[in-house]
């Protein structure tokens, strides 16, 4: 419902149904009041452990061992959300975007991929992942497991897969990283995860080979080299003795060395 959102729309429909006798009108039976983040119990599937099932977030359940109820990175401080396990925590984060359908869909896709990878490939609860695991997920994004890839299918279909292509491009990987860092940062801020979790995801950066290496990269490297030369010249002038004058000639910077500095420049 435009400019109202799913949550308010469900409240309105529920109110209309309670007052159908007074209003003299009936709400059609096909009007859906279901929570988009949780499917009916009959449609849920357990993932992780010995199961290789892959289902969307709303149809997902996770066995206790991998649920994160006892995750090694759970915060010991009083939590600000009532999540008992990782799936609850992820849904609590996504619920914040209930009035932003596009953002909700995008973040749901990234978090369900990460959660499925965590419990089926890494065999760890999301709340027990470390920086090493995040590095492994970075590699996974570039080349997902074949079981994770398939044609686009409805989310209720048994043929649904998390990825529609055999690998994500550099721009898509950057978006995934931003989405995960945002989610983990929030989970730390509400004291569901310890501070170390955000640091782990912060290391989820693209390798240099995945970055741009064209003219734009060259210009950046040259600019950085020139900046270093200028800094060196300013430092030399500042350190000169008083008798030589505060405005002594700056040390020349050979800009012809710039191409050789590309390999040494920071990414």
C-alpha positions in Angstrom: 0.0 0.0 0.0 1.8 3.2 -1.2 3.0 5.6 1.5 1.6 3.4 4.3 3.8 0.3 4.2 3.1 -3.4 5.0 3.0 -3.1 8.8 0.4 -0.3 8.9 -1.5 -1.9 6.0 -1.9 -5.1 8.1 -3.2 -3.1 11.1 -5.7 -1.4 8.9 -6.9 -4.6 7.3 -7.2 -6.3 10.7 -9.3 -3.3 12.0 -11.6 -3.5 9.0 -12.2 -7.2 9.5 -13.0 -6.7 13.1 -15.6 -4.1 12.2 -17.1 -5.7 9.1 -20.6 -5.9 10.7 -20.6 -2.3 11.5 -19.2 -1.1 8.2 -21.5 -3.4 6.1 -18.5 -4.4 4.0 -16.2 -7.4 3.8 -12.5 -7.5 3.2 -11.6 -10.0 0.4 -10.2 -13.3 1.6 -7.2 -13.0 -0.6 -5.9 -9.9 1.2 -2.6 -11.1 2.7 -1.7 -10.3 6.3 1.3 -12.6 6.6 4.5 -11.3 8.1 7.0 -11.1 5.2 9.8 -12.2 7.4 8.2 -15.3 8.8 6.4 -18.0 6.8 3.7 -20.3 8.3 5.1 -23.1 10.4 4.0 -25.7 7.7 6.3 -24.0 5.1 9.5 -23.8 7.2 12.5 -25.9 6.5 15.5 -26.6 8.8 18.8 -25.6 7.2 22.4 -26.3 8.3 24.0 -29.2 10.0 23.5 -32.3 7.9 20.8 -30.7 5.7 21.7 -29.2 2.4 18.3 -27.5 2.0 18.4 -23.9 0.9 15.4 -21.8 1.5 14.6 -18.0 1.8 14.9 -16.3 5.1 11.2 -16.4 5.9 11.0 -20.2 5.5 14.2 -20.8 7.4 14.7 -22.5 10.7 18.1 -23.5 12.2 18.9 -26.4 14.5 20.0 -25.4 18.1 23.7 -26.3 17.5 24.0 -23.7 14.7 21.3 -21.3 15.8 23.7 -18.9 17.6 21.8 -19.3 20.9 25.3 -19.9 22.4 27.4 -18.1 19.8 31.0 -17.4 20.8 30.6 -13.7 19.7 27.4 -13.0 21.6 27.6 -9.9 23.8 27.7 -10.5 27.6 26.1 -7.1 28.2 22.3 -6.6 28.6 20.8 -6.8 25.0 18.5 -4.1 23.6 16.6 -6.7 21.5 14.8 -9.8 22.6 16.5 -12.1 20.0 17.2 -15.6 21.4 19.2 -16.7 18.4 20.8 -15.4 15.1 17.6 -15.8 13.0 15.7 -13.7 15.5 18.4 -11.0 15.5 18.5 -10.9 11.7 14.8 -10.5 11.5 14.9 -7.8 14.1 17.4 -5.9 12.0 15.3 -6.3 8.8 12.1 -5.3 10.6 13.5 -1.7 10.8 13.0 -1.4 7.0 9.4 -2.6 7.0 8.3 0.7 5.5 11.0 0.6 2.8 10.1 -2.4 0.6 13.0 -2.0 -1.8 15.6 -1.7 0.9 14.0 -4.6 2.8 14.2 -6.9 -0.2 17.8 -6.0 -0.9 19.0 -6.5 2.6 17.0 -9.7 3.1 18.7 -11.1 0.0 22.2 -10.4 1.3 21.6 -11.5 4.9 19.9 -14.8 3.9 22.8 -15.6 1.6 25.3 -14.9 4.4 23.3 -16.9 6.9 22.8 -19.9 4.5 26.6 -19.9 3.8 27.4 -19.7 7.5 25.4 -22.7 8.6 25.7 -24.9 5.5 29.2 -24.2 4.1 31.1 -22.8 7.1 29.1 -24.9 9.5 29.1 -22.1 12.1 26.5 -19.9 13.7 26.5 -16.4 12.4 27.3 -15.1 15.9 30.5 -17.3 16.0 32.0 -16.1 12.7 35.5 -14.6 12.8 37.6 -12.5 10.5 39.0 -15.6 8.8 35.5 -16.7 8.0 34.7 -13.4 6.5 37.7 -13.7 4.2 36.3 -17.1 3.1 32.9 -15.5 2.3 34.6 -12.9 0.2 36.0 -15.7 -1.9 32.6 -17.4 -2.0 31.0 -14.3 -3.4 33.3 -14.4 -6.4 32.6 -18.1 -7.0 29.6 -19.5 -5.1 29.1 -23.2 -4.5 27.1 -24.7 -7.5 24.4 -25.8 -5.1 23.7 -22.1 -4.3 23.3 -21.1 -8.0 20.2 -21.5 -10.2 17.6 -19.8 -12.4 15.4 -17.3 -10.8 12.4 -18.9 -9.1 9.6 -17.8 -6.8 10.6 -17.7 -3.2 8.1 -20.4 -2.3 9.5 -22.7 -5.0 11.5 -25.8 -4.0 13.9 -24.8 -6.9 14.7 -21.4 -5.4 18.5 -20.7 -5.1 20.3 -17.8 -3.3 22.3 -16.8 -6.4 21.1 -16.4 -10.0 24.6 -16.2 -11.5 27.9 -18.1 -10.9 29.6 -15.1 -9.3 29.2 -11.4 -8.3 31.0 -8.6 -10.0 33.2 -6.1 -8.2 30.4 -3.5 -7.7 28.0 -6.1 -6.4 30.6 -7.4 -4.0 31.1 -3.9 -2.7 27.4 -3.6 -2.1 27.3 -6.9 -0.2 30.1 -5.7 2.0 28.3 -2.4 2.8 25.1 -4.3 3.6 26.8 -6.7 5.9 28.8 -4.1 7.7 25.7 -2.1 8.3 23.8 -5.1 9.7 26.7 -6.2 11.9 27.2 -2.7 13.1 23.6 -2.5 14.3 23.8 -5.9 16.0 26.8 -4.7 17.9 25.1 -1.4 18.8 22.1 -3.3 20.3 24.4 -5.6 22.2 23.5 -8.7 20.5 27.0 -9.2 19.2 30.3 -8.3 20.9 32.4 -5.5 19.3 34.7 -7.9 17.6 32.0 -8.9 15.1 32.0 -5.5 13.5 35.8 -5.5 13.2 35.6 -8.9 11.4 33.1 -7.7 8.8 35.1 -4.5 8.4 37.9 -6.6 7.0 35.6 -7.9 4.3 37.2 -5.8 1.5 37.8 -6.5 -2.1 41.2 -7.8 -3.1 43.3 -5.4 -5.2 42.7 -7.6 -8.2 39.0 -6.8 -8.0 39.6 -3.1 -7.9 39.8 -0.8 -10.9 43.3 -0.9 -12.6 42.6 1.5 -15.5 43.2 5.2 -16.1 41.3 6.2 -13.0 43.5 4.0 -10.8 46.6 5.4 -12.4 45.5 9.0 -11.8 44.9 8.2 -8.2 48.3 6.6 -7.8 50.1 9.5 -9.5 48.2 12.1 -7.4 49.3 10.2 -4.3 52.9 10.2 -5.4 52.8 13.9 -6.1 51.2 14.5 -2.7 54.1 12.6 -1.0 56.6 14.7 -2.8 55.0 17.9 -1.7 54.9 16.7 1.9 58.6 15.8 1.7 59.4 19.2 0.3 57.4 21.0 3.0 59.1 19.0 5.7 62.6 19.8 4.3 61.8 23.5 4.2 60.5 23.4 7.8 63.6 21.6 9.1 66.1 24.0 7.5 68.4 25.9 9.9 67.5 29.6 10.6 70.6 31.0 8.8 69.5 29.3 5.6 66.2 31.1 5.7 62.7 29.8 6.4 61.9 30.1 2.7 64.8 27.9 1.5 64.4 26.3 -1.9 62.3 23.2 -1.8 63.9 19.9 -2.8 63.0 19.1 -6.3 60.5 16.2 -6.9 61.1 14.1 -9.9 57.6 13.6 -11.2 59.0 11.3 -13.9 59.3 8.7 -11.2 55.5 8.6 -10.8 54.9 5.6 -13.1 57.5 3.6 -11.1 55.6 4.5 -7.9 52.3 3.0 -9.0 53.2 -0.4 -7.7 54.2 1.1 -4.3 51.1 3.3 -4.0 48.4 2.4 -1.7 45.2 1.0 -3.2 
